[in-house]
Amino acid sequence: MSQKNSDMPETQGEIGNNSGITWQEQVGLSAKTPIGLFGIGLTTVCFTLTVLGLLGHVTGLIENHYAAIVTFLVFPAGMIFGLLLIPLAYLMRRKKWFKHSLTSQNVTIDFSQSRHRKGVILFLVLSLVNLVVFSFVIYEAYHFTESDFFCGAVCHTVMDPEYTAYQRSSHAKVGCVSCHIGSGAEWYVKAKLSGLRQVKAAIDGSYSRPIPAPVEHLRPAQDTCEQCHWPEKFHGKKIKQFVSYTNDDQENPEIQDIVLHIGGRNPLTDTFEGIHWHVSSDVKVEYESLDETRTSIGRIKVTKPSGVTEEYSIDNGDSAEGGETQWRTMDCVDCHNRPTHVYDDLEEKIDFGLYSRKLDQQIPGLREDSLTVLQKEYTSRQEAQEQIVESLLSLQAERNGADYVAENEQKIISSGRYLLEAYLGNVWPKMKVTWGTYKGHNGHQNEDDGYGCFRCHDEEHSTEFGKTISQSCDLCHEEPE
């Protein structure tokens, strides 16, 4: 009887001086420490909630995007953290960081013993279950992090301007990643590594205000834009209409129609022509960018189908800021630099309101008052919501009298609501985004700020033989017949 008792394992109070305790008991006792218990509890809770959330999203019972953040990012992170705490608790007992510590006995597995076999089988089963769950979570998390909501709304304050402009654009049904990443693992990895830097900036508030256009980080248009659009397609000529009013006459617009030479490969002549000639497969256009916004262009090289290369240069344009220059092969985004995140021009937005009758043309001085209201600096979007309509009413009262405002109050309020909608779609004071913050290079409406066609077509870039890049209007457009 005494012999039998001597072979029994020692009690928990004796484990500090005993090396005969089994590894199952070592792990079990480690799990009973505060850290071990917390790790087991955290893992169990997060695992259960992850499975429930995963089932909810797969079956469509949960459609909330913010719930997806918790399900695919927060809960799995908690589960992994809890799993790491369990071996940490065991290690801390082995290092005698607790009152009742374990000896340095090596862990041995003996498959001849039933307890060992069951322990290993249980470990493998649980590992398989975890592997399956993690596979589903990683798959769903991958798709969630590729979603437009994740790109535009998770960092709401930072990306709200761009996400708002995207949602009303012609590319609203095209996923963000289709243009910003494209297909293939290389650019996916680059984007995610860059995303870590952006997440850090969003957390500590070190991001730029406004967010700069990431032209230098965009993938070449041949890999993204030309998956749907392609210069080879012949577009011929397209008519574009410009409608404008003046403060003196807000009822009779000036309408100008121009015919744009979009061009492409002409099927009759089999040659490229028109605006899309710049990105044709027959011609290679390279230019030297002298600043980050690509508004200042140094040398330009044009390689023609014959193989002849013409180089154009400009006085005082041989070096960039800091002495660095960047050569770039021209593609779609050199003209269409705001293909999706397009912001409205202030006067064009007001003129469109008058033309579409969303601004009442019969209200005297409405165009001028609209410009005043929208150009006013509000401290926040909330303040703009509270003041824009009231400001328009006040300006109209000063201009036309209180009696006029009382008789036409609903018409003025309706016009004010259009102005408020225009403001909320284009201005974010906290991000320092206002009218004209982001300008486009297509056309030459913003030529005074260095944007558009005249960066190169300025009659000043010339070859050594005196040939210049023409600024002739009929290269790109003409009056309709």
C-alpha positions in Angstrom: 0.0 0.0 0.0 2.8 2.3 0.9 4.6 1.4 -2.4 1.4 2.3 -4.3 1.2 5.7 -2.6 4.8 6.5 -3.4 4.2 6.1 -7.1 1.3 8.6 -7.1 2.1 12.1 -8.5 2.6 14.8 -6.0 0.0 17.4 -5.2 0.0 20.9 -6.6 1.8 22.2 -3.5 4.7 19.9 -4.2 5.3 20.5 -7.8 8.1 23.0 -7.3 10.3 20.2 -6.1 9.1 17.4 -8.3 10.1 16.4 -11.8 7.6 13.6 -12.2 4.5 15.7 -13.2 3.2 14.9 -16.7 3.1 17.5 -19.5 -0.7 17.4 -19.5 -0.7 18.4 -15.9 2.0 21.1 -16.6 -0.2 22.7 -19.3 -3.3 22.3 -17.2 -1.8 24.0 -14.1 -0.4 26.7 -16.3 -3.8 27.4 -17.7 -5.1 28.0 -14.2 -2.9 31.0 -13.7 -4.5 34.4 -14.2 -2.8 34.9 -17.6 -3.7 31.4 -18.7 -7.3 31.7 -17.6 -7.6 35.0 -19.4 -6.1 33.6 -22.6 -8.5 30.6 -22.6 -11.5 32.8 -21.9 -10.5 35.4 -24.5 -9.9 32.7 -27.2 -13.1 30.9 -26.4 -15.3 34.0 -26.6 -13.6 35.5 -29.7 -13.7 32.1 -31.5 -17.4 31.7 -30.7 -18.2 35.2 -31.8 -16.1 34.9 -35.0 -17.9 31.7 -36.0 -21.3 33.3 -35.3 -20.4 36.4 -37.2 -19.0 34.4 -40.1 -22.2 32.4 -40.4 -24.2 35.6 -40.2 -22.3 37.2 -43.1 -22.3 34.1 -45.2 -26.0 33.6 -44.8 -26.8 37.2 -45.3 -28.3 37.7 -41.9 -25.7 40.3 -41.1 -25.1 43.0 -43.7 -23.7 45.8 -41.6 -20.3 46.9 -42.8 -19.1 47.9 -39.3 -20.1 44.4 -38.0 -17.7 43.1 -40.7 -14.9 45.1 -39.2 -15.4 43.4 -35.8 -16.0 39.9 -37.3 -13.1 39.8 -39.6 -10.5 42.0 -37.9 -11.2 42.5 -34.2 -12.4 39.0 -33.1 -9.7 37.0 -35.0 -7.1 39.4 -33.5 -8.5 38.7 -30.0 -8.5 35.0 -30.6 -4.8 34.9 -31.8 -3.8 37.1 -28.8 -5.6 34.7 -26.4 -3.9 31.7 -28.0 -0.5 33.3 -27.5 -1.3 34.0 -23.8 -1.6 30.2 -23.1 2.0 29.2 -23.9 3.1 32.5 -22.4 1.6 31.4 -19.1 3.3 28.0 -19.3 6.7 29.7 -20.1 6.3 32.0 -17.1 5.7 29.0 -14.8 8.8 27.3 -16.2 10.8 30.4 -15.5 9.4 30.4 -11.9 7.7 33.8 -12.3 4.8 32.5 -10.2 4.7 31.3 -6.6 4.1 27.7 -7.6 6.5 27.1 -10.5 7.1 24.0 -12.7 10.4 22.2 -12.9 12.4 22.1 -16.2 11.2 18.6 -17.1 11.1 18.1 -20.8 7.7 17.4 -22.4 7.5 13.8 -23.6 4.7 12.1 -25.6 4.2 8.4 -25.2 1.6 7.0 -27.7 1.4 3.8 -25.7 -0.5 5.7 -23.1 -4.2 6.3 -23.7 -4.1 9.8 -22.1 -1.3 10.9 -24.5 -3.1 9.6 -27.5 -6.3 11.3 -26.6 -4.5 14.5 -25.9 -2.8 14.5 -29.2 -6.0 13.7 -31.1 -7.8 16.5 -29.2 -5.0 18.9 -30.2 -5.2 17.9 -33.8 -9.0 18.1 -34.0 -9.0 21.6 -32.4 -6.1 22.6 -34.7 -8.1 21.5 -37.7 -11.2 23.3 -36.6 -9.2 26.5 -36.0 -7.5 26.1 -39.4 -10.9 25.8 -41.2 -12.3 28.8 -39.3 -9.2 30.9 -39.9 -9.3 30.0 -43.6 -12.9 31.2 -43.9 -12.0 34.3 -41.9 -8.9 35.1 -44.0 -10.9 34.6 -47.2 -13.8 36.9 -46.0 -11.3 39.4 -44.5 -9.5 39.6 -47.8 -12.7 40.4 -49.7 -13.7 42.9 -47.0 -10.4 44.8 -47.1 -10.8 44.9 -50.9 -14.3 46.4 -50.6 -15.2 50.0 -51.5 -16.6 50.5 -48.0 -13.3 49.5 -46.4 -11.4 51.8 -48.6 -13.7 54.8 -48.3 -15.5 54.6 -45.0 -13.3 52.9 -42.4 -11.1 55.9 -42.1 -14.2 58.2 -42.4 -12.7 61.6 -41.7 -9.7 61.1 -43.9 -11.3 59.5 -46.9 -14.8 61.0 -46.8 -14.1 63.6 -49.5 -12.7 61.1 -52.0 -15.4 58.5 -51.1 -18.2 61.0 -51.6 -16.8 62.1 -55.0 -16.3 58.4 -56.0 -19.9 57.5 -55.2 -21.4 60.0 -57.6 -18.8 59.4 -60.4 -19.2 57.4 -63.6 -16.9 54.8 -62.0 -19.1 54.3 -59.0 -19.7 50.7 -59.9 -16.0 50.0 -60.4 -14.3 48.8 -57.3 -11.6 51.0 -55.8 -9.0 48.2 -56.0 -9.6 47.8 -59.7 -7.9 51.1 -60.3 -5.7 51.6 -57.3 -4.3 48.1 -57.2 -5.3 46.0 -60.2 -4.7 42.3 -60.6 -1.7 40.3 -59.4 0.1 39.7 -56.1 2.9 42.2 -56.5 0.7 45.3 -56.5 -1.5 43.8 -53.8 1.4 43.4 -51.5 2.6 46.9 -52.3 -0.8 48.4 -51.6 -1.1 46.6 -48.3 2.3 47.6 -47.1 1.5 51.2 -48.1 -1.8 50.8 -46.3 0.0 50.1 -43.0 1.7 53.5 -43.3 -1.7 55.1 -44.0 -3.3 53.3 -41.0 -0.6 54.7 -38.8 -1.1 58.2 -40.1 -4.9 57.9 -39.6 -4.4 56.8 -36.0 -1.9 59.4 -34.9 -3.4 62.2 -37.1 -0.2 62.8 -39.1 -2.0 62.6 -42.5 -1.9 65.5 -44.9 -4.8 67.9 -45.1 -5.9 67.9 -47.9 -5.0 64.4 -49.0 -2.6 64.8 -52.0 -3.5 63.1 -55.2 -1.4 59.9 -55.3 -0.3 60.2 -58.9 3.2 59.0 -58.3 2.0 55.8 -56.6 -0.6 54.8 -59.2 -0.1 51.7 -61.3 0.4 52.3 -65.0 -2.8 52.9 -66.8 -2.1 50.0 -69.2 -2.6 47.6 -66.2 -5.7 49.3 -64.9 -7.6 51.8 -67.1 -7.0 49.9 -70.3 -8.7 46.7 -68.9 -11.9 48.5 -69.8 -10.9 51.4 -72.0 -8.4 51.2 -74.7 -6.9 53.8 -77.1 -7.1 51.5 -80.1 -10.9 52.0 -80.1 -11.9 54.8 -82.5 -14.2 57.3 -80.8 -14.1 59.9 -83.6 -15.6 63.2 -82.6 -17.8 64.1 -79.6 -19.8 67.2 -79.0 -19.5 68.8 -75.6 -21.7 71.6 -74.4 -20.7 74.4 -72.0 -23.5 76.4 -70.4 -22.8 79.6 -68.4 -24.7 82.5 -66.9 -23.7 85.9 -65.6 -24.8 87.8 -62.5 -26.4 90.4 -64.7 -28.4 87.8 -66.7 -29.3 84.6 -64.9 -32.2 83.7 -67.2 -30.5 83.6 -70.7 -27.5 81.3 -70.7 -24.6 81.5 -73.1 -24.3 78.0 -74.7 -21.2 76.9 -76.5 -20.9 73.6 -78.3 -17.5 72.3 -79.3 -16.5 69.2 -81.2 -13.7 67.3 -79.4 -11.4 65.2 -81.6 -11.2 62.2 -79.3 -9.8 60.1 -82.1 -8.1 56.7 -81.7 -7.1 54.4 -84.5 -9.1 55.4 -87.6 -10.4 52.2 -89.2 -10.2 53.8 -92.7 -6.7 55.0 -92.6 -5.3 52.6 -89.9 -3.6 55.5 -88.2 -4.0 57.2 -84.8 -5.5 60.6 -84.7 -7.0 63.1 -82.3 -6.4 63.5 -78.6 -5.8 59.8 -78.0 -2.9 59.9 -80.3 -0.8 60.8 -77.2 -1.2 57.2 -75.8 -1.3 55.2 -79.0 0.7 52.1 -79.6 2.4 53.8 -82.5 3.8 56.7 -80.5 5.7 57.0 -77.3 5.5 60.3 -75.4 7.8 60.8 -72.4 8.2 63.9 -70.3 10.2 65.3 -67.5 8.1 66.3 -64.5 9.6 69.1 -62.5 7.1 69.1 -59.6 4.9 66.6 -57.7 1.7 67.8 -59.3 3.1 67.4 -62.8 2.1 71.0 -63.7 5.6 72.0 -64.6 7.0 70.1 -67.6 10.7 70.2 -68.6 11.9 68.2 -71.5 9.6 66.1 -73.7 10.5 63.2 -76.0 8.3 61.9 -78.8 9.2 58.6 -80.5 7.4 58.2 -83.8 6.5 54.9 -85.6 9.6 55.4 -87.8 11.8 55.2 -84.7 12.8 58.8 -84.9 12.8 60.6 -81.5 12.2 64.3 -81.2 13.3 66.1 -78.0 11.6 69.3 -76.9 13.1 71.5 -74.2 12.2 74.8 -72.6 14.3 77.6 -71.1 14.9 77.3 -67.4 13.2 73.9 -67.4 16.1 71.6 -67.1 16.0 70.9 -63.4 13.3 70.2 -60.9 12.9 71.4 -57.3 15.8 70.0 -55.3 17.7 69.1 -58.5 15.8 65.9 -59.1 13.8 65.1 -62.2 11.4 62.3 -63.0 10.8 60.9 -66.5 7.4 59.4 -67.2 5.8 57.7 -70.1 2.5 59.4 -70.8 -0.7 57.4 -70.2 -4.4 58.0 -69.5 -4.0 59.7 -66.0 -1.7 62.4 -67.4 -4.8 64.1 -68.8 -7.6 62.3 -66.8 -5.9 62.8 -63.5 -9.3 63.0 -61.7 -11.2 60.2 -63.6 -13.3 59.2 -60.6 -12.8 61.6 -57.7 -14.2 64.6 -59.6 -15.1 67.7 -57.6 -17.4 70.4 -59.1 -16.3 73.8 -60.2 -18.1 76.5 -58.1 -19.5 78.6 -61.0 -20.3 75.5 -63.1 -22.3 74.0 -60.2 -24.3 77.2 -59.8 -24.9 77.6 -63.5 -26.1 74.0 -63.7 -28.5 74.7 -60.9 -29.9 77.7 -62.9 -30.1 75.7 -66.1 -31.8 72.7 -64.5 -34.2 75.1 -62.6 -33.0 73.7 -59.2 -32.1 77.4 -58.6 -35.0 79.6 -59.4 -34.1 82.0 -62.2 -36.9 84.3 -61.3 -35.3 85.2 -57.9 -33.4 88.5 -58.5 -29.7 88.3 -57.7 -29.8 84.6 -56.9 -26.6 83.8 -58.8 -24.5 86.4 -57.1 -26.0 85.5 -53.6 -25.3 81.8 -54.3 -21.7 82.5 -55.0 -21.5 84.5 -51.8 -23.1 81.8 -49.7 -20.9 79.0 -51.1 -17.7 80.9 -50.9 -18.2 81.8 -47.2 -15.8 80.0 -44.9 -17.7 77.8 -42.4 -15.8 76.2 -39.6 -17.4 72.8 -40.1 -19.9 71.0 -42.3 -22.3 71.1 -39.4 -22.2 74.9 -39.3 -22.7 75.0 -43.1 -25.9 72.9 -42.7 -27.2 75.3 -40.1 -26.3 78.5 -41.9 -26.4 78.2 -45.7 -30.2 78.4 -46.1 -30.5 81.1 -43.5 -27.6 83.1 -45.1 -29.4 82.9 -48.5 -32.6 84.2 -46.9 -30.7 87.1 -45.2 -29.0 88.1 -48.4 -32.2 88.1 -50.3 -33.9 90.2 -47.6 -31.1 92.8 -47.9 -31.3 92.7 -51.7 -35.1 92.5 -52.3 -36.7 93.4 -49.0 -38.4 91.4 -46.2 -41.8 91.4 -48.0 -40.3 89.7 -51.1 -38.7 87.0 -48.9 -41.9 86.5 -47.1 -43.8 86.0 -50.4 -41.2 83.7 -51.9 -39.8 82.0 -48.9 -40.3 78.4 -50.1 -38.7 79.1 -53.5 -35.6 80.6 -51.7 -35.4 77.8 -49.3 -35.6 75.2 -52.1 -32.7 77.0 -53.9 -30.9 77.1 -50.6 -31.2 73.3 -50.2 -29.6 72.9 -53.6 -26.7 75.1 -52.5 -26.3 73.1 -49.3 -26.2 69.8 -51.3 -23.6 71.4 -53.5 -21.5 72.4 -50.5 -21.7 69.1 -48.8 -20.6 67.3 -52.0 -17.5 69.4 -52.4 -16.2 71.1 -49.2 -14.7 69.6 -46.0 -13.3 72.3 -43.8 -11.5 69.8 -41.4 -9.7 68.3 -44.4 -9.0 71.7 -46.0 -10.9 70.6 -49.1 -12.8 73.5 -50.7 -13.8 74.7 -54.2 -10.8 74.2 -56.6 -8.6 72.2 -54.3 -8.4 69.4 -56.8 -8.1 70.4 -60.4 -8.1 68.3 -63.6 -5.6 68.3 -66.5 -8.1 67.5 -69.2 -8.8 70.7 -71.1 -7.4 74.0 -70.2 -10.0 75.6 -67.9 -7.3 75.8 -65.1 -4.4 76.9 -67.3 -3.6 79.9 -65.0 -2.7 77.4 -62.3 -0.6 75.3 -64.6 -3.1 72.5 -65.2 -4.2 71.0 -68.5 -3.0 70.8 -72.1 -0.9 74.0 -72.1 1.7 72.4 -69.9 3.2 71.0 -73.1 1.2 72.8 -75.8 2.6 76.2 -75.0 4.6 77.1 -78.2 7.6 77.3 -75.9 8.9 73.7 -75.9 11.1 73.4 -78.9 13.6 71.1 -80.6 17.1 72.2 -81.4 15.9 72.9 -84.9 13.2 75.3 -83.7 10.2 73.1 -84.0 7.6 73.8 -81.3 4.7 71.9 -79.8 1.7 73.7 -81.3 -1.1 75.4 -79.3 -3.5 75.5 -82.2 -7.1 75.0 -81.1 -8.1 72.8 -84.0 -5.7 70.1 -82.9 -8.2 69.0 -80.3 -11.5 70.7 -81.1 -13.5 72.7 -83.5 -16.8 74.5 -83.9 -19.7 72.2 -84.8 -21.0 72.3 -88.3 
